[in-house]
Amino acid sequence: GETATPAPPAVAAGRPGTGAGVVGCIGAGNFASRMLVPALKDAGAHLHTIVSSGGITAALVARRQGFDRAGSDPNDVLGDPAIDTVVVATRHDSHARFAVA
């Protein structure tokens, strides 16, 4: 009989061949904007959507760092099928509700 050829390893859609994904970020505070987002950019991630509670900080970080979109609704990140990597950069006491979603 025939033997199946194994599929090549999956590469995220961010930047072909880099293994970096399409990122959505919930939270746009100091740690996210000064540490996490620059590290994601350096890794070659596609910065897709960033949200913050009021949306203003997200808009500022999006403009500075090159996100495609900004907003205030976490569902814009959690519900977008184009996003394959979610960063939760909110206060520690809110992480569980986003992880369960």
C-alpha positions, 0 to 999 in steps of 0.5 A: 500500500501507499504510505502517507507523506507527512504534512509540512510543519505549520507556519503561522500567517504573520510573516511566511517562514518566520513562525511569527503569527498574527497578533491581537493584544488586549491591553495597551499600557506601559508594559505592553507598549514598551516591552511586549509590542516591541519584542513582538515586532522584533520577532516579525509578528504581524501586529493586527489589533490592539484594544484598551479599556477606553480605546484611546491608549490602544489608538496611540500605541497602534499608530506608534507601533504599526497595528492594523486596528485599534479599539476598546472591545476585547472581542475584536481580538478574541473573535477575529479568525485572522488573529492566531496569537493573543497577548493578554497584557491587562491587570493580573486580576482580569487575565482569567476572563480573557483566557476562558474566552 
